[in-house]
Amino acid sequence: MAFFDLKNGMAGEILQKFSNYRVRLAIVGDFSAYTGKSITDFMYESNQGKQVNFLKSLEEALGKLSIG
């Protein structure tokens, strides 16, 4: 998926918009297919904050988004 190819800048550009407008976002899915260092580091760093998170389940996403 083009979104997860960090070289094209799509992910950064889209996620920056969410951050600029302070809209929290949870991206839910199985990310095990994305094993490159850049993308795994990107997801790890995103998950350290509250703005954008990559999570494995809807339950995790709802829990993360409900925490103020």
Phi and psi restraints in degrees (value plus and minus 20) as a CYANA .aco file:
   2 ALA   PHI     -79.9   -39.9
   2 ALA   PSI     -52.1   -12.1
   3 PHE   PHI     -76.6   -36.6
   3 PHE   PSI     -59.2   -19.2
   4 PHE   PHI    -106.5   -66.5
   4 PHE   PSI     -18.4    21.6
   5 ASP   PHI    -111.0   -71.0
   5 ASP   PSI      77.9   117.9
   6 LEU   PHI     -85.4   -45.4
   6 LEU   PSI     -40.0     0.0
   7 LYS   PHI     -83.8   -43.8
   7 LYS   PSI     -50.9   -10.9
   8 ASN   PHI    -103.6   -63.6
   8 ASN   PSI     -29.8    10.2
   9 GLY   PHI      59.9    99.9
   9 GLY   PSI     -20.9    19.1
  10 MET   PHI     -81.7   -41.7
  10 MET   PSI     -68.7   -28.7
  11 ALA   PHI     -80.2   -40.2
  11 ALA   PSI     -68.4   -28.4
  12 GLY   PHI     -80.4   -40.4
  12 GLY   PSI     -62.2   -22.2
  13 GLU   PHI     -85.2   -45.2
  13 GLU   PSI     -66.1   -26.1
  14 ILE   PHI     -86.7   -46.7
  14 ILE   PSI     -67.8   -27.8
  15 LEU   PHI     -87.6   -47.6
  15 LEU   PSI     -49.9    -9.9
  16 GLN   PHI     -83.6   -43.6
  16 GLN   PSI     -56.5   -16.5
  17 LYS   PHI     -81.9   -41.9
  17 LYS   PSI     -64.2   -24.2
  18 PHE   PHI     -80.5   -40.5
  18 PHE   PSI     -63.5   -23.5
  19 SER   PHI     -85.8   -45.8
  19 SER   PSI     -63.7   -23.7
  20 ASN   PHI     -78.8   -38.8
  20 ASN   PSI     -58.0   -18.0
  21 TYR   PHI    -115.1   -75.1
  21 TYR   PSI     -11.8    28.2
  22 ARG   PHI      34.1    74.1
  22 ARG   PSI      21.8    61.8
  23 VAL   PHI    -120.5   -80.5
  23 VAL   PSI     102.0   142.0
  24 ARG   PHI     -98.3   -58.3
  24 ARG   PSI     123.4   163.4
  25 LEU   PHI    -157.6  -117.6
  25 LEU   PSI     112.7   152.7
  26 ALA   PHI    -138.1   -98.1
  26 ALA   PSI     103.6   143.6
  27 ILE   PHI    -123.4   -83.4
  27 ILE   PSI      98.8   138.8
  28 VAL   PHI    -126.3   -86.3
  28 VAL   PSI     114.0   154.0
  29 GLY   PHI     149.6   189.6
  29 GLY   PSI    -198.4  -158.4
  30 ASP   PHI    -118.1   -78.1
  30 ASP   PSI      87.7   127.7
  31 PHE   PHI    -119.1   -79.1
  31 PHE   PSI      -8.7    31.3
  32 SER   PHI     -84.3   -44.3
  32 SER   PSI     -41.0    -1.0
  33 ALA   PHI     -94.1   -54.1
  33 ALA   PSI     -37.2     2.8
  34 TYR   PHI    -117.5   -77.5
  34 TYR   PSI      75.3   115.3
  35 THR   PHI    -128.9   -88.9
  35 THR   PSI     -21.4    18.6
  36 GLY   PHI     -85.5   -45.5
  36 GLY   PSI     128.1   168.1
  37 LYS   PHI     -80.5   -40.5
  37 LYS   PSI     -62.7   -22.7
  38 SER   PHI     -81.5   -41.5
  38 SER   PSI     -68.7   -28.7
  39 ILE   PHI     -91.2   -51.2
  39 ILE   PSI     -58.7   -18.7
  40 THR   PHI     -87.3   -47.3
  40 THR   PSI     -58.2   -18.2
  41 ASP   PHI     -84.6   -44.6
  41 ASP   PSI     -60.9   -20.9
  42 PHE   PHI     -80.1   -40.1
  42 PHE   PSI     -67.4   -27.4
  43 MET   PHI     -86.5   -46.5
  43 MET   PSI     -60.5   -20.5
  44 TYR   PHI     -80.2   -40.2
  44 TYR   PSI     -69.9   -29.9
  45 GLU   PHI     -82.4   -42.4
  45 GLU   PSI     -60.5   -20.5
  46 SER   PHI     -80.8   -40.8
  46 SER   PSI     -60.8   -20.8
  47 ASN   PHI     -91.0   -51.0
  47 ASN   PSI     -33.0     7.0
  48 GLN   PHI     -97.0   -57.0
  48 GLN   PSI     -40.0     0.0
  49 GLY   PHI    -121.8   -81.8
  49 GLY   PSI    -189.6  -149.6
  50 LYS   PHI    -130.7   -90.7
  50 LYS   PSI     -30.9     9.1
  51 GLN   PHI     -98.0   -58.0
  51 GLN   PSI     -71.3   -31.3
  52 VAL   PHI    -150.8  -110.8
  52 VAL   PSI     106.9   146.9
  53 ASN   PHI    -152.7  -112.7
  53 ASN   PSI     122.0   162.0
  54 PHE   PHI    -125.8   -85.8
  54 PHE   PSI      94.7   134.7
  55 LEU   PHI    -148.2  -108.2
  55 LEU   PSI     138.2   178.2
  56 LYS   PHI    -106.4   -66.4
  56 LYS   PSI     -39.9     0.1
  57 SER   PHI    -163.9  -123.9
  57 SER   PSI     139.6   179.6
  58 LEU   PHI     -82.9   -42.9
  58 LEU   PSI     -57.7   -17.7
  59 GLU   PHI     -81.9   -41.9
  59 GLU   PSI     -64.5   -24.5
  60 GLU   PHI     -81.2   -41.2
  60 GLU   PSI     -62.9   -22.9
  61 ALA   PHI     -82.6   -42.6
  61 ALA   PSI     -67.1   -27.1
  62 LEU   PHI     -82.8   -42.8
  62 LEU   PSI     -59.8   -19.8
  63 GLY   PHI     -83.5   -43.5
  63 GLY   PSI     -64.2   -24.2
  64 LYS   PHI     -87.0   -47.0
  64 LYS   PSI     -61.5   -21.5
  65 LEU   PHI     -92.3   -52.3
  65 LEU   PSI     -45.2    -5.2
  66 SER   PHI    -101.2   -61.2
  66 SER   PSI     -32.9     7.1
  67 ILE   PHI    -102.8   -62.8
  67 ILE   PSI      97.6   137.6
